[in-house]
Amino acid sequence: MNSIEDPTEVIHQCPQCNSQGEIMIDENRINIFEAERRAYRERSKLSVEHVKKLEEEIDMLRKQKIYLQSKLREKQTKEMEIQNV
């Protein structure tokens, strides 16, 4: 672990642009950046999964609405036939 008394810096390639340039950064900050990146990816993954579940539920509700509307029309049609007799 690095501290102020032992400011060891390591040269790393830029993870964002994969350029040939190098950046100077201490090992502790690298670990923090990597942990933040992993956490962001996990949140993004969870968000995508959540959106997919919501889309599936919306699709199911739309199908249910169409089915219920057709049943309502059938019932109304039967009632109209009974009234006309």
VMD Tcl script that draws the C-alpha trace (Angstrom):
set ca {
  {0.00 0.00 0.00}
  {1.35 3.42 -0.95}
  {1.29 6.39 1.35}
  {2.40 10.00 1.32}
  {5.73 8.93 2.79}
  {6.19 6.37 0.00}
  {4.73 7.95 -3.16}
  {5.47 5.11 -5.56}
  {4.11 5.81 -9.02}
  {3.54 3.29 -11.75}
  {3.30 3.96 -15.47}
  {0.13 2.57 -17.05}
  {-1.44 2.79 -20.46}
  {-4.60 4.91 -20.57}
  {-7.56 2.49 -20.08}
  {-10.05 4.86 -21.73}
  {-8.47 5.45 -25.11}
  {-5.91 2.61 -25.39}
  {-3.49 5.11 -26.86}
  {0.24 4.63 -27.06}
  {0.71 7.37 -24.48}
  {1.34 6.52 -20.87}
  {0.07 8.13 -17.70}
  {1.75 8.33 -14.33}
  {-0.52 7.23 -11.49}
  {-0.06 5.62 -8.10}
  {-1.23 2.06 -7.51}
  {-3.90 3.06 -4.97}
  {-5.65 5.38 -7.44}
  {-5.54 2.67 -10.09}
  {-7.31 0.28 -7.74}
  {-9.93 2.92 -6.95}
  {-10.55 3.61 -10.65}
  {-10.86 -0.09 -11.42}
  {-13.30 -0.63 -8.55}
  {-15.42 2.31 -9.71}
  {-15.40 1.01 -13.28}
  {-16.50 -2.47 -12.11}
  {-19.27 -0.97 -9.97}
  {-20.49 1.16 -12.89}
  {-20.57 -1.87 -15.20}
  {-22.50 -3.87 -12.61}
  {-25.06 -1.05 -12.19}
  {-25.39 -0.80 -15.96}
  {-25.90 -4.55 -16.24}
  {-28.58 -4.46 -13.54}
  {-30.28 -1.54 -15.28}
  {-30.35 -3.42 -18.60}
  {-31.80 -6.52 -16.92}
  {-34.41 -4.39 -15.14}
  {-35.43 -2.68 -18.38}
  {-35.78 -6.06 -20.11}
  {-38.04 -7.33 -17.32}
  {-40.15 -4.19 -17.52}
  {-40.47 -4.52 -21.30}
  {-41.60 -8.14 -20.91}
  {-44.17 -7.10 -18.31}
  {-45.45 -4.31 -20.58}
  {-45.80 -6.79 -23.45}
  {-47.70 -9.21 -21.21}
  {-50.03 -6.42 -20.02}
  {-50.72 -5.32 -23.61}
  {-51.67 -8.88 -24.56}
  {-53.86 -9.12 -21.49}
  {-55.56 -5.83 -22.39}
  {-56.32 -7.07 -25.92}
  {-57.74 -10.32 -24.55}
  {-59.93 -8.54 -21.97}
  {-61.17 -6.05 -24.57}
  {-62.20 -8.91 -26.86}
  {-64.06 -10.62 -24.01}
  {-65.81 -7.35 -23.16}
  {-66.88 -6.93 -26.80}
  {-68.22 -10.48 -26.86}
  {-70.25 -9.84 -23.72}
  {-71.57 -6.53 -25.05}
  {-72.50 -8.19 -28.34}
  {-74.43 -10.92 -26.51}
  {-76.22 -8.33 -24.37}
  {-77.17 -6.35 -27.47}
  {-78.54 -9.53 -29.11}
  {-80.59 -10.31 -26.02}
  {-82.02 -6.77 -25.94}
  {-82.94 -6.91 -29.64}
  {-84.89 -10.16 -29.28}
}
mol new
graphics top color blue
foreach p $ca { graphics top sphere $p radius 0.5 }
foreach p [lrange $ca 0 end-1] q [lrange $ca 1 end] { graphics top cylinder $p $q radius 0.2 }
display resetview
